[in-house]
């Protein structure tokens, strides 16, 4: 198996709801399993991206949102063996128990620092014992477990050593990636079809479920069809119905990439829509999706997993633009032009957490990815001497990532301050 195939396969993960509440529930549930008595208090330390992304997003199988409720469900109901699917099977009784825990104030949530790095420290305490789980750099990457202050598991040294290496994706040029896309055996990437199947099912659930408010309107705007003759409106329907389902917590998973269901949806569904409208082969679709994923990963390795910019729109949207160029018959030159167009348009869009606003960001990203690709195919692009565009596509992708981290650290702080103020005023 090619190293890039392995990278994609290991990165793709089904996720129920937004990945941050799932990661919080997973961490608390795992810590709970290391405590030999009833839990009387939970202290949750979160970095800014986790705190922000879980702040007002819906939690599957409930009508609730937020960090504290995700932690409470982790305590009473989550199965840590299911990782990002850990909230599957939550019952009404579980929800009532979690409501009681939140109401009784046994859960403290602390936002400990502004950073694009993923980090959760979940501490659960009983009358005489405590247990602690630390997750770092990926939503389910456990680096330490402690029982009464004594480490019973540690992978931190390995994680730090791996973190000093140049990521595999950054050892590749765009030409290398494109050569892989063209030559990798189709059978080797056939597993990517699962992302299409899973994300389409989520979009269709959004159309059925009465909790959604945008999905059926997007279908009406698409001539009331799932697939119309308009590729952009078809893409908006598939992509943003699925995103709506995810952020309000409907009980079906998305296929995530780079730790985000929204990234997986955005990097997949516009390409699926175009393939359906143009009646292209499944093989060319899956090759385009692999290209989209790898471009998204390229940016995210610079920006960090969770930052102040909307990675769904910027990183996954740029991936989708490159995938569209591939579907339209373009090559390296057109892909580089599409990257320049995306860098000059959407870079800097903020992320204010997983919430209903993700739908509007998704609509913007879908439309810009199509426009950037179509302009590139016509030879139109923003020249390298303008703005953050680099002399090469690789340099442009790097600059896009740097805008997020370290570039938008103060933006992240301002977003957090606004969310906290809303919470204090009782509006969140």
N, C-alpha and C positions, 0 to 999 in steps of 0.2 A: 504493500500500500504506500502511495506517495505521501511524503510528510505533510503536504498541504491538505490532502484528503483526511489524514488523521487529525489535523488541526481543526478542520470543519466538523468532523464527526464528534470529537471530544467537546467542542464548544456548543453544539446543538443540544439543548435540554428542554424537555417539556416543563412548563411552569404554570401553576394554577394561580390566576390573579396576577397582580403586580409582584415582581420578584422580591422587593424589599420587605413587605409584610410577611411573605413566605419565609424569607431568610431569618427574620426576627423570630417568628414562631418556631422555626427549626432550631435555632440556637437555644431558646428557652426550653423547648421540649427535651433537647439533648442534655442540657444542664439538669433539668428535673430528674432525668433518669439516673443521674449520679448523686442524688440526694436521698439518704436512707430514711427520710421522715417527711411529714407534711410540710409543704412550702408555706411560709408566713410572710415572705417579702421577696420581691423581684426588683433588682436594680439593673437597668438597661443603659449601657453607654454606647452611643452611636456617633459615627462621623456624620458630617453635614448632609452628604448626599442621601444616606439611608434615612436620616431623620426627616429630610424634606420629601423624599419620594413616597414615604409611607404616610405622610401627614394627613392627607385627605382622600386617599384612594380607597375604593371599595374593597372589602375583604370577602372572599368567596364564602358562600353559604350563610351570609349574614346581611344585615342592613347597616352595618357599622363601618367606620373608617378609623385609621390612625395607628400610631406606634403602640400605645398602651393596650388597645384592644387586640392587636396582633400578638403582643406578648401574653396577654391573658388567655387567648385561645391556644397559644403554644403550650401554656401551662396545663390546661384542662383537657385538650383534645388532640393536639398535633402528634403525628407519628413521624419521628425523626428519620426513620428508615426510608421514608418516601421523599426526603429532601425537599425540593421546591414544589412537590405535590402534597406536602405534609398536611394541608388543611382540607384535603379531600375527605368527605365523609363526616364533616362536622354536623352535629344534630342541633335541634332547637334547645334541647336540654343543655348541651355544651355552651351554646350562646348565652343562655340565662346564667349559667355559672360564671362565664367570663364577664358578663355585665355586673354581676355581684362583686367580683374581684376588683374591677375598675372603680365601681362606686365606693368600695371600702378603702380605696387608696393604698392598696398594698404594692402597686406597681409604680416605680419611679423611672422616668425616662430622662436621660441626660444627653444633650448634644455636646460632645466634648471638644470637637475641633473642626475647623473649616479645612477640608481637603477633598480631593477627588478620589481618594483611596477608600475602598470598602473596608470597614472594620466594625465589628459588633463585639461587645463584651457583655455577656449575659450572666448575672450573678443571682442565684436563687438561694434563699436562706430559710432554715427552719429554726427551731428553738435552740438546738445545740450544734448544728452542722451547717455548712454551706458548700455549694458547688459553683464552678465557674467555667464557661466555655468562651473561647475567643475565636472569632472567624475573621479572616483577613484576605483581601485581594480578589476573592471570588465569593459568591453568595453562600456557598456551602463548603468552602475550604477551611476546615477546622485546623487551627495551628496549635491550640493548647486546651487541655481540660484539666481542671484542678478539683480535688476533693479536700476540703478543709485546709486550703492553702498549699497542698502538696500536688505537684504535677503528676498526673497518671498517664498523660499523653502529651507529646510535644513534637511538632513538625516545623517549628518556626525557623530553626537554623537552615533546614533544607529550603524553605520558602525564600529566605533571604539570599541564599546562595543562587537559587534559580533567578531571583529578581535582578541579580547583577549581570546576567547574560543579555545579549541583544536578542529581542524576541524573534522567533522564526520568521514572522511576517515581514519584519524590517530587514531581514537578510535577503529578501526578494525584491527585485525591481518589478515595475509594472509589466515589462516585457516577459520576465520570468513567470509572473502570474498568468499572463495571457497565454503563454506557451503551454502552461499546465492545463488551462481551461480547454485549449484546443486538442490536447493530446491524451489527457487522462482517459482511461477506458470507461465507457459509459456505465458498465456494470459496477465500477468502483464508486461511483457517485449516485447510484440509484437510490440510496437511502435518503437523499435530500427530498425526495418526493413526499416523505412523511411530513415535512414542514408545510408543504402546500395543502395536504389533506387536513392536517390539524388546524391550520390557520383559516382555511375555508370553512371548516365546521364551526369555528368560533364566530365567524362573520354571519353564518346562517342562523346560529343561535341568537345573535343580536337581533336579527330580523323577526324571529319568533317571539322573543321575550318582551313583555310589556314594560319592563323596567327601563328599556333604552328609550332615548329621546331623539337621536340623530339618525339611527340606522335606516328606519323606514323612509325618512325624508330623503336620504341619499339614494335610496332605491327609486323613489318617485322622480328624483332629478335625473335618473338614468333610464328614462322612459318606462319606469316601473318594471325593469328587467334586471336579472342578475348580470347578464352579459348583453350589452347593447352594441351598437356599431361605434360607439364613442369610447375609446380605450381609456381616456383620462377619467371619465365619469365612472366607468366600470372599475377602474383601479381605486378611485375614491370610495366606492361602495365596499369592495372587498377589504380594503386596507383599514378604513376608518370605522366600519361596522365592527370589525374584529378588535380594533383598539378600544372602541367604546365598551364592548363586552368585557374587555380585560380590566379597564380602569374602574368600572362599577362593580366588579367582582362576580360576574356570572360564572357558573360552576362547570366550565370547560377549560382545558389548558390551551395556552399558546406555545408554539415552538420558539424558544428564545435563542438568541445568539448574543455573545458578549455580555451575558447575564441579564438580558432584557427581552421580555416578550414583545414589547413595542418595536424594538430593533429588528427582531425576527420577522414580525409582520411587515414592517416597512421595506425590509430588504428582499422580501419574497413576493408579496401580493401584487404590487404594480407590474412585476414581470409576468406573473401568472395571468393578470388581466390582459396585457398586451398579447401574450401567446394565444389566449382564447379568442380575442377579437380578430387576430391575424391568421388564426388556424395554423400555427407553427407546431413543430414536432415537440414531443415531451423531452427528447434528448437535448435540443437546443435550449429549451427552458431550463432544465436542470444545470446545464453548463453556465447559463447566464446567472442563475441564482448563486452558484459557487463563486463566480466572479464578484457578485454583489456582496456576499458575505466577507470575502477576503479584503475588499476595499474598505468595508466598514471596520473590520478588525485593525486594518492599517492605521486608520485615524484614531480608533479607541485606545490603541497602545500608547499613543502620545497624550491623548486628552485625559486618560484615566477612566475607570468604569463609571463613576458618578461625579458629575461636575455641574457647573452653572449653565452650561449650554445644552441644548436639546440634542442629545446624541441620536435619538430616533430620526429627527429631521436631517441633521447635518451629516452624521456618519453613515447611518443606514440609507438616508436619502441620496447621498453621493454614491453609495454602493448601487442603489437602484438605477441611478442615472447611467452608470457604467454598464450595468446589466442590460439596460434598454438599448444602449449603443450596440452591444453585442447582438441583441435580437434584431436590430435594424440593419445588421450586416457591416457595422463599423469595425475598425481595428485599433491599434495602439494610438495612432494619431488622433482619432476621433474621441477615444477614451480620455486622453490627456486634455483635449479641448472641453469635454463635458465636466471634468474635474475643475478646470479653471472657471467655468461658468457657475458651478455650484459654490465654489469657494468665494466667488465675488457676490453671491446673492444671499445665501441663507446663513452663512457663518455668523455667529453671535446671537442667534435666537436663544432665548433663555429657557431653562428648565425650572419650573416652579413646582415640581413634584408630579407624581402620577395622579392625574385628576381629569375631569371632563375636558379641560383645555387642551389635552393631548390630541383630541379629535381635530381641532382647528389647526394645530401645528402639523398634524398628519396631512390634512388637506393641502396646506401650503407646500409641504415637502413633496407630495405626489405631483402636484402641478408643476413645481420647479424642476423635478427630476425629468419629467417628460420634455419640458421646454429646453432644459440644458442639453438633453440628448439630441433633440431635433435640430437645435441651433448648431451643435457640434457636427452633425451629419451634413449640414449645409455649409460647413467651414467657418462658422461664426463663433468666436470665443473672445474672452477677455485676455488681453496680452499680458505677458509676464512682468512687464514694467509697471503694471497697475496694482495698487493695493497689496494684499498679502500673497498674491500669486508668485510662485517660484519659477525658476528657469526650467524645472522638470516637474512632472506630475508628482514624483516622490517628495520633492521639496514643498510643493503646494499642500499635499496631504499632511506633512509634518507641521506646516504653519497653521493649518486649520486646527489641528490638535492642540497646539501651543496656545491658541486663543482661549481655549477652555482652561487649561492648566499649564502654566500658572496664571494666565492672563485674566481670568474672570473670578479670582478668589474674592475680591471685594464685592463683586456682583452676587456671589453666593451668600456672603454675609448679609447683604441687604435683603435678599430674598428671605432668608431665615428670620431676620428681624421683622419683616412684614408678616410672615406666617405666625410668629409668636404673638405679635400685637393683635392679630385677628383672634387668636385663641384666647388671649386675655379678655378681649371684648365679647367673647362668646359667639363669634361668627364663623368659627372654623369647625 
